[in-house]
Amino acid sequence: MATKQSVLQVRMDDAQRRDAVELYRHIGMTLPEAVRIFIAQSLEDRGMPFKPHAATGPCECKAYGVLKVYGDPHLRGQERAVWIRSLSKRELEGAHGA
């Protein structure tokens, strides 16, 4: 049975994208392949596949670390709702498969 495919669009800095494409080209994969591997490993680990470290800025506010630039505070509620639905779906699938 064929799986349903989705498209993921991500906004990022052009220079960062070029550097990432070049990096992954040198290790024999494409940027989309690297993103798919990241997502698969995140799902396997049920979290980030590495430990992000918060950088402190002039205000010493650890909550405003280096990852802040990648987040959109307006989407946090939607992201949390999707995450909770995915956990609930896994629990239901696990209950039916047991």
N, C-alpha and C positions, 0 to 999 in steps of 0.2 A: 504494500500500500504506500503510495507517495505521500510525503509529508507536505503540509501547507507551508509555503514560504512567506516571509515578511521582509520588508525593506526597513532598514534603520538609517536615519539621517542624523548626522552629528555636526554641529557647528564647532569649528576650531580654528586656531591661528594657522594661516597658510604655511608659514615657515615650520611650525611644529609638524604639520601634516607631511610636508616634503621630507623632513628629517626622519619621521617615522616610516614613511614609504621606503626611504633609502636603507634604514636600519633593517627592516624586515626583508627587503630584497637581498641583503647580504647574508641573511640566515636562511634564505630559500623559501620565503613565504610572502604573501601579499598582506597589506594592511587589513583588508576584510577578513582574511583567514586568521590573523592575529586577534581581531576583535571577537570572532566566533570562538576562538580558543579561550580568550579571557572570560567570555560569558559562560561557556561550558564549565570552566574551572570554578567560576563564582557560584554556579548552581551546585556543583559537586561539593564545594566547601560550605555552601549556604552562607556566603559572605564574600568579602573581598579576598582574592587569592594572594594578597600580600598585606602587610600591616602598614597603613598610611600613617605618616608622622605629621602632626600638626606643627607648623612653624609659627613662632610667635612674632608678632609685628611690634611696632612702636608702642602699642597699647598693652602689649603682653597678654592679649586675649587669645588663648589657644583655640577657641571656637572659630576664630577667623584665620585658619591656617591656609596652607597652600591649596587645599582642595576647594576652598570657598569659591574660587573663580570658575569652577566647573559646575557649581550648583545654582539652581534658580529657586529662590525662596518661595516664589509664587506657585511652584509645581510640587512642593514638598507634600502637601495633602494628597494630591493625586498619586504621587510616587508611593506613598505609604499605603494608600488604598489598594493599589495594584500589588504591592508586596504582600499585604495581608490576604488578598484573594488568592495569590499563588500558593501561599502556605496552606490555606484552607483547601485548595484544590488538591495539593499533595496529600494532605491528611485523608481526604475522601478517597483518593486513588489507592492509598495505602490500606485503608479499611476494606475496600472492595477486593484488593489483591491478596489480603491475608487469609 
